[in-house]
Amino acid sequence: MSSKYFTIKNSLFAETEKAMTDFCYNLFLSDAVNQCADQLVKAEEAYNDALLRDDEDLIEQKKLEMQAYQSSLALTAYMFNEVGEVST
């Protein structure tokens, strides 16, 4: 028999396990958002430098990078709003 049949869902340990899991998940997502935001700032700085140097190839590359980071942030924001296990 699997141990899931003997799990008490409303015990102190079950609540603590859920709180710990939620905390770890939030910590992971927060770190991912932070890294993404840092990379977005770097891409924006490189984009502005490329504009000053009139480097068309680098401008396009940095535009794509910025769009990717912005999309990642938007997806993460959507996850925070839609996933019930994630506490904000």
One Martini backbone bead per residue (centre of mass of N, CA, C, O) as a GRO file, in nm:
protein
   88
    1MET     BB    1   0.098   0.035   0.018
    2SER     BB    2   0.046   0.354   0.015
    3SER     BB    3   0.104   0.645   0.208
    4LYS     BB    4  -0.145   0.822   0.111
    5TYR     BB    5  -0.361   0.669   0.294
    6PHE     BB    6  -0.211   0.798   0.576
    7THR     BB    7  -0.279   1.088   0.533
    8ILE     BB    8  -0.300   1.386   0.719
    9LYS     BB    9  -0.436   1.691   0.612
   10ASN     BB   10  -0.497   1.846   0.917
   11SER     BB   11  -0.220   1.869   1.017
   12LEU     BB   12   0.057   2.023   1.124
   13PHE     BB   13   0.248   1.884   0.917
   14ALA     BB   14   0.083   1.944   0.661
   15GLU     BB   15   0.083   2.253   0.690
   16THR     BB   16   0.391   2.283   0.698
   17GLU     BB   17   0.450   2.155   0.424
   18LYS     BB   18   0.286   2.355   0.256
   19ALA     BB   19   0.430   2.612   0.349
   20MET     BB   20   0.711   2.522   0.252
   21THR     BB   21   0.640   2.479  -0.044
   22ASP     BB   22   0.540   2.765  -0.100
   23PHE     BB   23   0.798   2.911  -0.020
   24CYS     BB   24   0.988   2.773  -0.227
   25TYR     BB   25   0.831   2.857  -0.477
   26ASN     BB   26   0.845   3.163  -0.426
   27LEU     BB   27   1.152   3.179  -0.417
   28PHE     BB   28   1.204   3.081  -0.702
   29LEU     BB   29   1.033   3.296  -0.851
   30SER     BB   30   1.176   3.544  -0.734
   31ASP     BB   31   1.452   3.478  -0.853
   32ALA     BB   32   1.365   3.470  -1.149
   33VAL     BB   33   1.264   3.761  -1.160
   34ASN     BB   34   1.527   3.897  -1.078
   35GLN     BB   35   1.702   3.790  -1.311
   36CYS     BB   36   1.526   3.900  -1.538
   37ALA     BB   37   1.543   4.199  -1.460
   38ASP     BB   38   1.849   4.222  -1.481
   39GLN     BB   39   1.865   4.139  -1.783
   40LEU     BB   40   1.685   4.365  -1.888
   41VAL     BB   41   1.866   4.600  -1.805
   42LYS     BB   42   2.112   4.511  -1.970
   43ALA     BB   43   1.969   4.513  -2.245
   44GLU     BB   44   1.891   4.814  -2.238
   45GLU     BB   45   2.178   4.922  -2.223
   46ALA     BB   46   2.276   4.788  -2.486
   47TYR     BB   47   2.066   4.922  -2.665
   48ASN     BB   48   2.151   5.216  -2.613
   49ASP     BB   49   2.440   5.178  -2.716
   50ALA     BB   50   2.358   5.086  -3.002
   51LEU     BB   51   2.217   5.350  -3.075
   52LEU     BB   52   2.468   5.533  -3.047
   53ARG     BB   53   2.633   5.342  -3.266
   54ASP     BB   54   2.447   5.234  -3.497
   55ASP     BB   55   2.380   4.909  -3.442
   56GLU     BB   56   2.160   4.718  -3.602
   57ASP     BB   57   2.214   4.427  -3.506
   58LEU     BB   58   2.217   4.489  -3.198
   59ILE     BB   59   1.941   4.615  -3.182
   60GLU     BB   60   1.780   4.361  -3.264
   61GLN     BB   61   1.888   4.173  -3.048
   62LYS     BB   62   1.797   4.345  -2.799
   63LYS     BB   63   1.498   4.347  -2.864
   64LEU     BB   64   1.460   4.042  -2.835
   65GLU     BB   65   1.558   4.018  -2.547
   66MET     BB   66   1.352   4.210  -2.420
   67GLN     BB   67   1.103   4.050  -2.509
   68ALA     BB   68   1.174   3.791  -2.357
   69TYR     BB   69   1.181   3.914  -2.071
   70GLN     BB   70   0.896   4.035  -2.075
   71SER     BB   71   0.752   3.764  -2.122
   72SER     BB   72   0.854   3.628  -1.866
   73LEU     BB   73   0.726   3.829  -1.670
   74ALA     BB   74   0.434   3.790  -1.767
   75LEU     BB   75   0.417   3.488  -1.705
   76THR     BB   76   0.474   3.512  -1.403
   77ALA     BB   77   0.236   3.694  -1.337
   78TYR     BB   78   0.027   3.490  -1.426
   79MET     BB   79   0.103   3.272  -1.224
   80PHE     BB   80   0.045   3.438  -0.968
   81ASN     BB   81  -0.267   3.474  -1.045
   82GLU     BB   82  -0.352   3.152  -1.114
   83VAL     BB   83  -0.204   3.007  -0.891
   84GLY     BB   84  -0.311   2.881  -0.588
   85GLU     BB   85  -0.028   2.798  -0.444
   86VAL     BB   86   0.047   3.093  -0.482
   87SER     BB   87   0.166   3.331  -0.270
   88THR     BB   88   0.136   3.709  -0.256
   0.00000   0.00000   0.00000
